[in-house]
């Protein structure tokens, strides 16, 4: 899909200094092949989305394993609350429901709080601080012994350079993603 784009880049002798993509192996491979000297920034929206996918997978597994019908009902209605931004939950009823779901299920609680902490990588002032936050997150995920979180930790380690590259250039694919969604 990018072949025509790269042909135009070469034809017009465009020098690309920074490039932002998601974590797709196809994009990574294409950038490495056609623009290896560019700083490759991995879009933080996609990193957080990947974590949300892991959290939702944990929620589904915990729901299927739960035998208590009341606890199943709490888990069943918690998807939106778990995947949303925790700071945006102002309604006491929703906050109580989220707190109940987290209190009754340790794996879900660990995953939720790690999801919230993941965003801290991009709120640091300095790249070195972001790296410490990322390393700490990876260590916590590994110690959780939850397969989805351990896999996410390995993904972050594999893409660490591109995640932290955001501190070299604050570029995002957000507008493009928004246009594509329209």
VMD Tcl script that builds the backbone (N, CA, C; Angstrom):
set m [mol new atoms 546]
animate dup $m
set s [atomselect $m all]
$s set {name element resname resid chain x y z} {
  {N N UNK 1 A 0.818 -1.207 0.000}
  {CA C UNK 1 A 0.000 0.000 0.000}
  {C C UNK 1 A 0.861 1.270 0.000}
  {N N UNK 2 A 2.066 1.184 0.526}
  {CA C UNK 2 A 2.930 2.361 0.617}
  {C C UNK 2 A 3.892 2.497 -0.565}
  {N N UNK 3 A 3.860 1.552 -1.466}
  {CA C UNK 3 A 4.817 1.547 -2.575}
  {C C UNK 3 A 4.783 2.853 -3.377}
  {N N UNK 4 A 3.598 3.320 -3.713}
  {CA C UNK 4 A 3.484 4.566 -4.479}
  {C C UNK 4 A 4.001 5.766 -3.685}
  {N N UNK 5 A 3.725 5.763 -2.397}
  {CA C UNK 5 A 4.212 6.838 -1.539}
  {C C UNK 5 A 5.740 6.900 -1.573}
  {N N UNK 6 A 6.396 5.758 -1.382}
  {CA C UNK 6 A 7.854 5.741 -1.364}
  {C C UNK 6 A 8.434 6.099 -2.727}
  {N N UNK 7 A 7.755 5.727 -3.801}
  {CA C UNK 7 A 8.216 6.112 -5.143}
  {C C UNK 7 A 8.223 7.634 -5.288}
  {N N UNK 8 A 7.159 8.273 -4.793}
  {CA C UNK 8 A 7.083 9.735 -4.858}
  {C C UNK 8 A 8.149 10.387 -3.982}
  {N N UNK 9 A 8.387 9.821 -2.830}
  {CA C UNK 9 A 9.426 10.346 -1.935}
  {C C UNK 9 A 10.771 10.331 -2.655}
  {N N UNK 10 A 11.081 9.221 -3.299}
  {CA C UNK 10 A 12.350 9.119 -4.029}
  {C C UNK 10 A 12.364 10.036 -5.248}
  {N N UNK 11 A 11.259 10.093 -5.986}
  {CA C UNK 11 A 11.191 10.912 -7.200}
  {C C UNK 11 A 11.425 12.395 -6.879}
  {N N UNK 12 A 10.835 12.863 -5.813}
  {CA C UNK 12 A 10.965 14.281 -5.464}
  {C C UNK 12 A 12.105 14.539 -4.477}
  {N N UNK 13 A 12.882 13.505 -4.203}
  {CA C UNK 13 A 14.052 13.628 -3.337}
  {C C UNK 13 A 13.691 14.251 -1.971}
  {N N UNK 14 A 12.607 13.754 -1.402}
  {CA C UNK 14 A 12.143 14.244 -0.110}
  {C C UNK 14 A 12.987 13.615 1.000}
  {N N UNK 15 A 13.425 14.446 1.913}
  {CA C UNK 15 A 14.198 13.967 3.057}
  {C C UNK 15 A 13.266 13.895 4.267}
  {N N UNK 16 A 13.070 12.714 4.779}
  {CA C UNK 16 A 12.189 12.520 5.926}
  {C C UNK 16 A 13.053 12.382 7.172}
  {N N UNK 17 A 12.829 13.298 8.094}
  {CA C UNK 17 A 13.619 13.307 9.322}
  {C C UNK 17 A 12.918 12.534 10.443}
  {N N UNK 18 A 11.597 12.661 10.528}
  {CA C UNK 18 A 10.797 11.995 11.541}
  {C C UNK 18 A 9.592 11.351 10.872}
  {N N UNK 19 A 9.189 10.210 11.402}
  {CA C UNK 19 A 8.014 9.534 10.860}
  {C C UNK 19 A 7.266 8.872 12.013}
  {N N UNK 20 A 5.940 8.964 11.988}
  {CA C UNK 20 A 5.121 8.365 13.041}
  {C C UNK 20 A 4.212 7.306 12.435}
  {N N UNK 21 A 4.147 6.157 13.100}
  {CA C UNK 21 A 3.254 5.079 12.678}
  {C C UNK 21 A 2.725 4.366 13.916}
  {N N UNK 22 A 1.841 3.410 13.644}
  {CA C UNK 22 A 1.436 2.524 14.727}
  {C C UNK 22 A 2.475 1.414 14.851}
  {N N UNK 23 A 2.178 0.372 15.597}
  {CA C UNK 23 A 3.145 -0.686 15.846}
  {C C UNK 23 A 3.086 -1.815 14.813}
  {N N UNK 24 A 2.406 -1.581 13.727}
  {CA C UNK 24 A 2.256 -2.598 12.690}
  {C C UNK 24 A 3.613 -3.012 12.120}
  {N N UNK 25 A 3.826 -4.324 12.045}
  {CA C UNK 25 A 5.076 -4.842 11.478}
  {C C UNK 25 A 5.241 -4.386 10.029}
  {N N UNK 26 A 4.137 -4.248 9.310}
  {CA C UNK 26 A 4.208 -3.798 7.918}
  {C C UNK 26 A 4.737 -2.362 7.838}
  {N N UNK 27 A 4.247 -1.475 8.689}
  {CA C UNK 27 A 4.731 -0.098 8.697}
  {C C UNK 27 A 6.193 -0.033 9.138}
  {N N UNK 28 A 6.513 -0.769 10.187}
  {CA C UNK 28 A 7.885 -0.763 10.692}
  {C C UNK 28 A 8.845 -1.233 9.611}
  {N N UNK 29 A 8.504 -2.329 8.958}
  {CA C UNK 29 A 9.348 -2.861 7.889}
  {C C UNK 29 A 9.492 -1.902 6.732}
  {N N UNK 30 A 8.399 -1.256 6.365}
  {CA C UNK 30 A 8.418 -0.304 5.257}
  {C C UNK 30 A 9.297 0.899 5.572}
  {N N UNK 31 A 9.191 1.409 6.796}
  {CA C UNK 31 A 10.007 2.548 7.203}
  {C C UNK 31 A 11.481 2.148 7.248}
  {N N UNK 32 A 11.770 0.986 7.812}
  {CA C UNK 32 A 13.162 0.539 7.907}
  {C C UNK 32 A 13.780 0.347 6.518}
  {N N UNK 33 A 12.987 -0.148 5.587}
  {CA C UNK 33 A 13.494 -0.390 4.237}
  {C C UNK 33 A 13.671 0.898 3.442}
  {N N UNK 34 A 12.746 1.825 3.574}
  {CA C UNK 34 A 12.723 3.003 2.710}
  {C C UNK 34 A 13.230 4.284 3.352}
  {N N UNK 35 A 13.322 4.289 4.668}
  {CA C UNK 35 A 13.692 5.524 5.349}
  {C C UNK 35 A 14.441 5.207 6.649}
  {N N UNK 36 A 15.497 4.407 6.569}
  {CA C UNK 36 A 16.151 3.920 7.785}
  {C C UNK 36 A 16.804 5.005 8.637}
  {N N UNK 37 A 17.103 6.146 8.049}
  {CA C UNK 37 A 17.764 7.210 8.805}
  {C C UNK 37 A 16.793 8.077 9.607}
  {N N UNK 38 A 15.508 7.948 9.335}
  {CA C UNK 38 A 14.505 8.765 10.028}
  {C C UNK 38 A 14.297 8.273 11.459}
  {N N UNK 39 A 13.928 9.201 12.337}
  {CA C UNK 39 A 13.535 8.844 13.697}
  {C C UNK 39 A 12.106 8.320 13.610}
  {N N UNK 40 A 11.922 7.073 14.013}
  {CA C UNK 40 A 10.614 6.426 13.915}
  {C C UNK 40 A 9.901 6.534 15.263}
  {N N UNK 41 A 8.817 7.303 15.281}
  {CA C UNK 41 A 8.032 7.536 16.485}
  {C C UNK 41 A 6.808 6.628 16.448}
  {N N UNK 42 A 6.611 5.855 17.515}
  {CA C UNK 42 A 5.413 5.029 17.590}
  {C C UNK 42 A 4.308 5.816 18.269}
  {N N UNK 43 A 3.211 5.931 17.576}
  {CA C UNK 43 A 2.043 6.702 18.023}
  {C C UNK 43 A 1.541 6.186 19.368}
  {N N UNK 44 A 1.497 7.084 20.369}
  {CA C UNK 44 A 1.116 6.634 21.708}
  {C C UNK 44 A -0.344 6.195 21.796}
  {N N UNK 45 A -1.211 6.732 20.952}
  {CA C UNK 45 A -2.608 6.284 20.934}
  {C C UNK 45 A -2.681 4.783 20.683}
  {N N UNK 46 A -1.870 4.299 19.760}
  {CA C UNK 46 A -1.897 2.881 19.408}
  {C C UNK 46 A -1.278 2.007 20.496}
  {N N UNK 47 A -0.315 2.541 21.208}
  {CA C UNK 47 A 0.268 1.797 22.331}
  {C C UNK 47 A -0.793 1.634 23.422}
  {N N UNK 48 A -1.503 2.715 23.729}
  {CA C UNK 48 A -2.555 2.668 24.752}
  {C C UNK 48 A -3.702 1.771 24.284}
  {N N UNK 49 A -4.039 1.843 23.003}
  {CA C UNK 49 A -5.101 0.983 22.470}
  {C C UNK 49 A -4.730 -0.488 22.607}
  {N N UNK 50 A -3.485 -0.810 22.348}
  {CA C UNK 50 A -3.030 -2.187 22.509}
  {C C UNK 50 A -3.194 -2.636 23.957}
  {N N UNK 51 A -2.879 -1.750 24.896}
  {CA C UNK 51 A -3.066 -2.080 26.310}
  {C C UNK 51 A -4.547 -2.257 26.623}
  {N N UNK 52 A -5.391 -1.423 26.055}
  {CA C UNK 52 A -6.834 -1.568 26.259}
  {C C UNK 52 A -7.322 -2.919 25.747}
  {N N UNK 53 A -6.776 -3.368 24.623}
  {CA C UNK 53 A -7.144 -4.684 24.092}
  {C C UNK 53 A -6.765 -5.789 25.081}
  {N N UNK 54 A -5.583 -5.662 25.680}
  {CA C UNK 54 A -5.137 -6.650 26.668}
  {C C UNK 54 A -6.056 -6.627 27.889}
  {N N UNK 55 A -6.407 -5.444 28.361}
  {CA C UNK 55 A -7.296 -5.305 29.506}
  {C C UNK 55 A -8.660 -5.921 29.217}
  {N N UNK 56 A -9.188 -5.665 28.035}
  {CA C UNK 56 A -10.492 -6.220 27.674}
  {C C UNK 56 A -10.423 -7.750 27.584}
  {N N UNK 57 A -9.327 -8.275 27.100}
  {CA C UNK 57 A -9.142 -9.723 27.043}
  {C C UNK 57 A -9.135 -10.310 28.456}
  {N N UNK 58 A -8.445 -9.653 29.367}
  {CA C UNK 58 A -8.417 -10.102 30.766}
  {C C UNK 58 A -9.823 -10.068 31.359}
  {N N UNK 59 A -10.562 -8.997 31.065}
  {CA C UNK 59 A -11.942 -8.874 31.571}
  {C C UNK 59 A -12.799 -10.030 31.072}
  {N N UNK 60 A -12.710 -10.345 29.790}
  {CA C UNK 60 A -13.505 -11.442 29.217}
  {C C UNK 60 A -13.149 -12.786 29.861}
  {N N UNK 61 A -11.859 -13.028 30.029}
  {CA C UNK 61 A -11.417 -14.287 30.637}
  {C C UNK 61 A -11.904 -14.383 32.080}
  {N N UNK 62 A -11.782 -13.297 32.830}
  {CA C UNK 62 A -12.223 -13.304 34.228}
  {C C UNK 62 A -13.734 -13.501 34.308}
  {N N UNK 63 A -14.461 -12.903 33.396}
  {CA C UNK 63 A -15.918 -13.072 33.362}
  {C C UNK 63 A -16.262 -14.546 33.115}
  {N N UNK 64 A -15.606 -15.167 32.153}
  {CA C UNK 64 A -15.889 -16.567 31.820}
  {C C UNK 64 A -15.482 -17.527 32.933}
  {N N UNK 65 A -14.494 -17.165 33.714}
  {CA C UNK 65 A -14.037 -18.026 34.811}
  {C C UNK 65 A -14.891 -17.860 36.077}
  {N N UNK 66 A -15.554 -16.716 36.197}
  {CA C UNK 66 A -16.313 -16.399 37.415}
  {C C UNK 66 A -17.571 -17.262 37.501}
  {N N UNK 67 A -17.788 -17.870 38.661}
  {CA C UNK 67 A -18.957 -18.724 38.886}
  {C C UNK 67 A -20.094 -17.972 39.584}
  {N N UNK 68 A -19.741 -16.997 40.401}
  {CA C UNK 68 A -20.742 -16.231 41.146}
  {C C UNK 68 A -21.507 -15.319 40.186}
  {N N UNK 69 A -22.820 -15.493 40.110}
  {CA C UNK 69 A -23.660 -14.740 39.154}
  {C C UNK 69 A -23.643 -13.244 39.428}
  {N N UNK 70 A -23.588 -12.838 40.694}
  {CA C UNK 70 A -23.550 -11.413 41.021}
  {C C UNK 70 A -22.235 -10.776 40.551}
  {N N UNK 71 A -21.139 -11.491 40.768}
  {CA C UNK 71 A -19.844 -10.974 40.315}
  {C C UNK 71 A -19.782 -10.930 38.785}
  {N N UNK 72 A -20.383 -11.928 38.148}
  {CA C UNK 72 A -20.430 -11.925 36.675}
  {C C UNK 72 A -21.192 -10.697 36.164}
  {N N UNK 73 A -22.267 -10.355 36.836}
  {CA C UNK 73 A -23.057 -9.188 36.428}
  {C C UNK 73 A -22.261 -7.892 36.562}
  {N N UNK 74 A -21.465 -7.804 37.620}
  {CA C UNK 74 A -20.629 -6.611 37.809}
  {C C UNK 74 A -19.586 -6.533 36.693}
  {N N UNK 75 A -18.958 -7.659 36.394}
  {CA C UNK 75 A -17.940 -7.682 35.333}
  {C C UNK 75 A -18.539 -7.406 33.969}
  {N N UNK 76 A -19.741 -7.947 33.729}
  {CA C UNK 76 A -20.373 -7.789 32.421}
  {C C UNK 76 A -20.605 -6.315 32.076}
  {N N UNK 77 A -20.952 -5.532 33.046}
  {CA C UNK 77 A -21.232 -4.124 32.785}
  {C C UNK 77 A -20.059 -3.187 32.991}
  {N N UNK 78 A -18.844 -3.737 33.060}
  {CA C UNK 78 A -17.706 -2.892 33.410}
  {C C UNK 78 A -16.805 -2.512 32.233}
  {N N UNK 79 A -17.065 -3.008 31.057}
  {CA C UNK 79 A -16.152 -2.796 29.924}
  {C C UNK 79 A -15.886 -1.306 29.669}
  {N N UNK 80 A -16.942 -0.536 29.526}
  {CA C UNK 80 A -16.801 0.897 29.244}
  {C C UNK 80 A -16.005 1.595 30.350}
  {N N UNK 81 A -16.299 1.234 31.589}
  {CA C UNK 81 A -15.621 1.866 32.722}
  {C C UNK 81 A -14.137 1.511 32.764}
  {N N UNK 82 A -13.820 0.275 32.446}
  {CA C UNK 82 A -12.431 -0.170 32.472}
  {C C UNK 82 A -11.607 0.456 31.351}
  {N N UNK 83 A -12.201 0.578 30.183}
  {CA C UNK 83 A -11.454 1.047 29.019}
  {C C UNK 83 A -11.411 2.560 28.898}
  {N N UNK 84 A -12.311 3.241 29.586}
  {CA C UNK 84 A -12.323 4.697 29.530}
  {C C UNK 84 A -11.192 5.289 30.355}
  {N N UNK 85 A -11.058 6.581 30.264}
  {CA C UNK 85 A -10.060 7.295 31.048}
  {C C UNK 85 A -10.567 7.411 32.478}
  {N N UNK 86 A -9.830 6.815 33.413}
  {CA C UNK 86 A -10.258 6.798 34.808}
  {C C UNK 86 A -10.519 8.175 35.383}
  {N N UNK 87 A -9.771 9.167 34.929}
  {CA C UNK 87 A -9.941 10.531 35.440}
  {C C UNK 87 A -11.250 11.158 34.973}
  {N N UNK 88 A -11.894 10.557 33.970}
  {CA C UNK 88 A -13.130 11.121 33.428}
  {C C UNK 88 A -14.393 10.562 34.083}
  {N N UNK 89 A -14.252 9.663 35.037}
  {CA C UNK 89 A -15.422 9.071 35.687}
  {C C UNK 89 A -15.802 9.939 36.885}
  {N N UNK 90 A -16.830 10.767 36.687}
  {CA C UNK 90 A -17.269 11.688 37.740}
  {C C UNK 90 A -18.536 11.194 38.431}
  {N N UNK 91 A -19.303 10.376 37.761}
  {CA C UNK 91 A -20.560 9.872 38.289}
  {C C UNK 91 A -20.285 8.863 39.418}
  {N N UNK 92 A -20.872 9.093 40.592}
  {CA C UNK 92 A -20.630 8.228 41.744}
  {C C UNK 92 A -21.084 6.795 41.495}
  {N N UNK 93 A -22.191 6.633 40.779}
  {CA C UNK 93 A -22.702 5.294 40.485}
  {C C UNK 93 A -21.689 4.509 39.647}
  {N N UNK 94 A -21.141 5.160 38.624}
  {CA C UNK 94 A -20.156 4.497 37.770}
  {C C UNK 94 A -18.848 4.245 38.526}
  {N N UNK 95 A -18.449 5.210 39.336}
  {CA C UNK 95 A -17.220 5.062 40.127}
  {C C UNK 95 A -17.346 3.879 41.077}
  {N N UNK 96 A -18.517 3.752 41.729}
  {CA C UNK 96 A -18.757 2.636 42.640}
  {C C UNK 96 A -18.729 1.310 41.904}
  {N N UNK 97 A -19.332 1.273 40.734}
  {CA C UNK 97 A -19.347 0.035 39.943}
  {C C UNK 97 A -17.927 -0.368 39.533}
  {N N UNK 98 A -17.133 0.616 39.103}
  {CA C UNK 98 A -15.749 0.333 38.739}
  {C C UNK 98 A -14.969 -0.150 39.957}
  {N N UNK 99 A -15.114 0.528 41.074}
  {CA C UNK 99 A -14.416 0.134 42.299}
  {C C UNK 99 A -14.794 -1.292 42.714}
  {N N UNK 100 A -16.069 -1.644 42.573}
  {CA C UNK 100 A -16.520 -2.989 42.922}
  {C C UNK 100 A -15.892 -4.040 42.001}
  {N N UNK 101 A -15.863 -3.748 40.723}
  {CA C UNK 101 A -15.278 -4.698 39.762}
  {C C UNK 101 A -13.797 -4.905 40.050}
  {N N UNK 102 A -13.097 -3.829 40.384}
  {CA C UNK 102 A -11.666 -3.929 40.669}
  {C C UNK 102 A -11.390 -4.623 41.998}
  {N N UNK 103 A -12.237 -4.360 42.991}
  {CA C UNK 103 A -12.037 -4.943 44.320}
  {C C UNK 103 A -12.243 -6.453 44.322}
  {N N UNK 104 A -13.107 -6.938 43.471}
  {CA C UNK 104 A -13.421 -8.367 43.502}
  {C C UNK 104 A -12.559 -9.194 42.561}
  {N N UNK 105 A -11.678 -8.559 41.811}
  {CA C UNK 105 A -10.920 -9.305 40.814}
  {C C UNK 105 A -9.500 -8.760 40.709}
  {N N UNK 106 A -8.548 -9.457 41.299}
  {CA C UNK 106 A -7.168 -8.975 41.355}
  {C C UNK 106 A -6.511 -8.827 39.975}
  {N N UNK 107 A -6.611 -9.810 39.082}
  {CA C UNK 107 A -5.982 -9.628 37.758}
  {C C UNK 107 A -6.536 -8.416 37.011}
  {N N UNK 108 A -7.834 -8.223 37.099}
  {CA C UNK 108 A -8.460 -7.083 36.431}
  {C C UNK 108 A -7.994 -5.777 37.058}
  {N N UNK 109 A -7.871 -5.765 38.369}
  {CA C UNK 109 A -7.411 -4.576 39.082}
  {C C UNK 109 A -5.979 -4.225 38.679}
  {N N UNK 110 A -5.099 -5.218 38.659}
  {CA C UNK 110 A -3.714 -4.967 38.259}
  {C C UNK 110 A -3.655 -4.408 36.844}
  {N N UNK 111 A -4.410 -5.031 35.945}
  {CA C UNK 111 A -4.401 -4.599 34.540}
  {C C UNK 111 A -4.940 -3.176 34.396}
  {N N UNK 112 A -6.011 -2.867 35.117}
  {CA C UNK 112 A -6.601 -1.531 35.036}
  {C C UNK 112 A -5.614 -0.462 35.498}
  {N N UNK 113 A -4.992 -0.689 36.644}
  {CA C UNK 113 A -4.073 0.322 37.159}
  {C C UNK 113 A -2.818 0.441 36.298}
  {N N UNK 114 A -2.388 -0.646 35.712}
  {CA C UNK 114 A -1.267 -0.551 34.769}
  {C C UNK 114 A -1.678 0.205 33.506}
  {N N UNK 115 A -2.920 0.013 33.078}
  {CA C UNK 115 A -3.411 0.773 31.912}
  {C C UNK 115 A -3.365 2.275 32.203}
  {N N UNK 116 A -3.802 2.643 33.384}
  {CA C UNK 116 A -3.787 4.050 33.761}
  {C C UNK 116 A -2.357 4.573 33.874}
  {N N UNK 117 A -1.448 3.765 34.424}
  {CA C UNK 117 A -0.055 4.182 34.589}
  {C C UNK 117 A 0.687 4.289 33.268}
  {N N UNK 118 A 0.274 3.511 32.293}
  {CA C UNK 118 A 0.955 3.516 30.995}
  {C C UNK 118 A 0.981 4.914 30.380}
  {N N UNK 119 A -0.072 5.652 30.567}
  {CA C UNK 119 A -0.174 7.002 29.992}
  {C C UNK 119 A 0.866 7.960 30.567}
  {N N UNK 120 A 1.400 7.623 31.733}
  {CA C UNK 120 A 2.393 8.477 32.383}
  {C C UNK 120 A 3.689 8.580 31.576}
  {N N UNK 121 A 3.922 7.625 30.705}
  {CA C UNK 121 A 5.137 7.668 29.876}
  {C C UNK 121 A 5.191 8.983 29.098}
  {N N UNK 122 A 4.050 9.412 28.591}
  {CA C UNK 122 A 4.025 10.598 27.716}
  {C C UNK 122 A 3.747 11.898 28.461}
  {N N UNK 123 A 3.665 11.854 29.785}
  {CA C UNK 123 A 3.432 13.094 30.541}
  {C C UNK 123 A 4.698 13.608 31.211}
  {N N UNK 124 A 5.789 12.906 31.021}
  {CA C UNK 124 A 7.048 13.319 31.644}
  {C C UNK 124 A 7.647 14.500 30.892}
  {N N UNK 125 A 8.428 15.283 31.578}
  {CA C UNK 125 A 9.079 16.431 30.962}
  {C C UNK 125 A 10.312 15.988 30.177}
  {N N UNK 126 A 11.037 15.041 30.727}
  {CA C UNK 126 A 12.291 14.617 30.110}
  {C C UNK 126 A 12.220 13.161 29.658}
  {N N UNK 127 A 12.904 12.884 28.577}
  {CA C UNK 127 A 12.946 11.548 28.003}
  {C C UNK 127 A 13.495 10.531 29.009}
  {N N UNK 128 A 14.482 10.912 29.779}
  {CA C UNK 128 A 15.075 10.006 30.759}
  {C C UNK 128 A 14.051 9.596 31.816}
  {N N UNK 129 A 13.214 10.546 32.220}
  {CA C UNK 129 A 12.156 10.232 33.184}
  {C C UNK 129 A 11.127 9.299 32.556}
  {N N UNK 130 A 10.797 9.536 31.304}
  {CA C UNK 130 A 9.853 8.674 30.595}
  {C C UNK 130 A 10.405 7.255 30.489}
  {N N UNK 131 A 11.699 7.154 30.253}
  {CA C UNK 131 A 12.317 5.832 30.166}
  {C C UNK 131 A 12.222 5.100 31.509}
  {N N UNK 132 A 12.430 5.820 32.602}
  {CA C UNK 132 A 12.299 5.206 33.927}
  {C C UNK 132 A 10.861 4.744 34.174}
  {N N UNK 133 A 9.899 5.561 33.776}
  {CA C UNK 133 A 8.489 5.189 33.940}
  {C C UNK 133 A 8.183 3.945 33.103}
  {N N UNK 134 A 8.656 3.927 31.878}
  {CA C UNK 134 A 8.431 2.780 31.005}
  {C C UNK 134 A 9.072 1.517 31.587}
  {N N UNK 135 A 10.308 1.618 32.034}
  {CA C UNK 135 A 11.006 0.469 32.617}
  {C C UNK 135 A 10.284 -0.041 33.865}
  {N N UNK 136 A 9.812 0.882 34.697}
  {CA C UNK 136 A 9.075 0.498 35.896}
  {C C UNK 136 A 7.771 -0.196 35.516}
  {N N UNK 137 A 7.095 0.323 34.502}
  {CA C UNK 137 A 5.845 -0.278 34.039}
  {C C UNK 137 A 6.091 -1.710 33.571}
  {N N UNK 138 A 7.131 -1.891 32.787}
  {CA C UNK 138 A 7.476 -3.221 32.267}
  {C C UNK 138 A 7.751 -4.180 33.426}
  {N N UNK 139 A 8.485 -3.715 34.415}
  {CA C UNK 139 A 8.798 -4.570 35.565}
  {C C UNK 139 A 7.533 -4.961 36.312}
  {N N UNK 140 A 6.630 -4.014 36.536}
  {CA C UNK 140 A 5.369 -4.321 37.221}
  {C C UNK 140 A 4.533 -5.316 36.426}
  {N N UNK 141 A 4.503 -5.140 35.111}
  {CA C UNK 141 A 3.723 -6.044 34.265}
  {C C UNK 141 A 4.297 -7.465 34.309}
  {N N UNK 142 A 5.609 -7.564 34.286}
  {CA C UNK 142 A 6.239 -8.888 34.369}
  {C C UNK 142 A 5.940 -9.553 35.711}
  {N N UNK 143 A 6.014 -8.775 36.786}
  {CA C UNK 143 A 5.775 -9.313 38.119}
  {C C UNK 143 A 4.315 -9.715 38.344}
  {N N UNK 144 A 3.414 -9.202 37.529}
  {CA C UNK 144 A 1.992 -9.514 37.687}
  {C C UNK 144 A 1.687 -10.982 37.421}
  {N N UNK 145 A 2.526 -11.633 36.609}
  {CA C UNK 145 A 2.321 -13.033 36.216}
  {C C UNK 145 A 1.017 -13.236 35.449}
  {N N UNK 146 A 0.508 -12.165 34.860}
  {CA C UNK 146 A -0.686 -12.237 34.017}
  {C C UNK 146 A -0.196 -12.272 32.577}
  {N N UNK 147 A -0.488 -13.349 31.850}
  {CA C UNK 147 A 0.087 -13.523 30.513}
  {C C UNK 147 A -0.095 -12.328 29.570}
  {N N UNK 148 A -1.261 -11.729 29.575}
  {CA C UNK 148 A -1.507 -10.589 28.679}
  {C C UNK 148 A -0.619 -9.400 29.035}
  {N N UNK 149 A -0.396 -9.192 30.325}
  {CA C UNK 149 A 0.451 -8.079 30.754}
  {C C UNK 149 A 1.915 -8.375 30.499}
  {N N UNK 150 A 2.301 -9.631 30.677}
  {CA C UNK 150 A 3.680 -10.016 30.367}
  {C C UNK 150 A 3.960 -9.839 28.879}
  {N N UNK 151 A 2.984 -10.190 28.052}
  {CA C UNK 151 A 3.140 -10.009 26.599}
  {C C UNK 151 A 3.219 -8.522 26.244}
  {N N UNK 152 A 2.400 -7.718 26.898}
  {CA C UNK 152 A 2.437 -6.273 26.663}
  {C C UNK 152 A 3.793 -5.703 27.072}
  {N N UNK 153 A 4.334 -6.202 28.175}
  {CA C UNK 153 A 5.651 -5.746 28.630}
  {C C UNK 153 A 6.703 -6.046 27.568}
  {N N UNK 154 A 6.651 -7.225 26.994}
  {CA C UNK 154 A 7.622 -7.597 25.962}
  {C C UNK 154 A 7.446 -6.731 24.710}
  {N N UNK 155 A 6.208 -6.404 24.378}
  {CA C UNK 155 A 5.941 -5.525 23.233}
  {C C UNK 155 A 6.542 -4.142 23.478}
  {N N UNK 156 A 6.346 -3.613 24.677}
  {CA C UNK 156 A 6.900 -2.297 24.996}
  {C C UNK 156 A 8.423 -2.311 24.950}
  {N N UNK 157 A 9.021 -3.373 25.468}
  {CA C UNK 157 A 10.482 -3.470 25.410}
  {C C UNK 157 A 10.976 -3.527 23.964}
  {N N UNK 158 A 10.281 -4.288 23.136}
  {CA C UNK 158 A 10.678 -4.420 21.731}
  {C C UNK 158 A 10.548 -3.101 20.973}
  {N N UNK 159 A 9.635 -2.244 21.412}
  {CA C UNK 159 A 9.373 -0.982 20.721}
  {C C UNK 159 A 9.780 0.243 21.538}
  {N N UNK 160 A 10.581 0.017 22.547}
  {CA C UNK 160 A 10.974 1.076 23.488}
  {C C UNK 160 A 11.569 2.294 22.779}
  {N N UNK 161 A 12.485 2.054 21.876}
  {CA C UNK 161 A 13.156 3.169 21.189}
  {C C UNK 161 A 12.147 4.066 20.461}
  {N N UNK 162 A 11.204 3.442 19.752}
  {CA C UNK 162 A 10.204 4.209 19.015}
  {C C UNK 162 A 9.188 4.893 19.913}
  {N N UNK 163 A 8.889 4.282 21.058}
  {CA C UNK 163 A 7.975 4.899 22.017}
  {C C UNK 163 A 8.619 6.145 22.611}
  {N N UNK 164 A 9.881 6.012 22.999}
  {CA C UNK 164 A 10.593 7.149 23.599}
  {C C UNK 164 A 11.003 8.190 22.564}
  {N N UNK 165 A 10.985 7.830 21.278}
  {CA C UNK 165 A 11.323 8.787 20.217}
  {C C UNK 165 A 10.345 9.954 20.186}
  {N N UNK 166 A 9.187 9.770 20.787}
  {CA C UNK 166 A 8.216 10.864 20.857}
  {C C UNK 166 A 8.837 12.085 21.542}
  {N N UNK 167 A 9.775 11.853 22.431}
  {CA C UNK 167 A 10.451 12.961 23.110}
  {C C UNK 167 A 11.434 13.681 22.202}
  {N N UNK 168 A 11.833 13.041 21.113}
  {CA C UNK 168 A 12.703 13.700 20.134}
  {C C UNK 168 A 11.890 14.564 19.178}
  {N N UNK 169 A 10.670 14.140 18.936}
  {CA C UNK 169 A 9.782 14.877 18.035}
  {C C UNK 169 A 8.344 14.548 18.408}
  {N N UNK 170 A 7.617 15.534 18.892}
  {CA C UNK 170 A 6.228 15.335 19.332}
  {C C UNK 170 A 5.290 15.272 18.130}
  {N N UNK 171 A 5.437 14.241 17.318}
  {CA C UNK 171 A 4.525 14.105 16.181}
  {C C UNK 171 A 3.517 13.005 16.479}
  {N N UNK 172 A 2.383 13.125 15.813}
  {CA C UNK 172 A 1.289 12.199 16.049}
  {C C UNK 172 A 0.546 11.954 14.735}
  {N N UNK 173 A -0.085 10.805 14.665}
  {CA C UNK 173 A -0.928 10.507 13.505}
  {C C UNK 173 A -2.392 10.797 13.824}
  {N N UNK 174 A -2.641 11.464 14.929}
  {CA C UNK 174 A -4.002 11.711 15.398}
  {C C UNK 174 A -4.923 12.355 14.377}
  {N N UNK 175 A -4.470 13.412 13.734}
  {CA C UNK 175 A -5.337 14.086 12.752}
  {C C UNK 175 A -5.634 13.187 11.565}
  {N N UNK 176 A -4.616 12.502 11.102}
  {CA C UNK 176 A -4.803 11.578 9.993}
  {C C UNK 176 A -5.769 10.466 10.373}
  {N N UNK 177 A -5.619 9.933 11.565}
  {CA C UNK 177 A -6.535 8.885 12.041}
  {C C UNK 177 A -7.965 9.426 12.099}
  {N N UNK 178 A -8.101 10.655 12.561}
  {CA C UNK 178 A -9.428 11.275 12.625}
  {C C UNK 178 A -10.055 11.431 11.257}
  {N N UNK 179 A -9.251 11.847 10.293}
  {CA C UNK 179 A -9.752 11.991 8.918}
  {C C UNK 179 A -10.146 10.630 8.363}
  {N N UNK 180 A -9.323 9.611 8.599}
  {CA C UNK 180 A -9.631 8.270 8.129}
  {C C UNK 180 A -10.931 7.741 8.750}
  {N N UNK 181 A -11.166 8.051 10.011}
  {CA C UNK 181 A -12.387 7.602 10.674}
  {C C UNK 181 A -13.631 8.289 10.122}
  {N N UNK 182 A -13.481 9.507 9.631}
  {CA C UNK 182 A -14.616 10.234 9.055}
  {C C UNK 182 A -14.964 9.629 7.715}
}
mol reanalyze $m
mol bondsrecalc $m
mol representation Tube
mol addrep $m
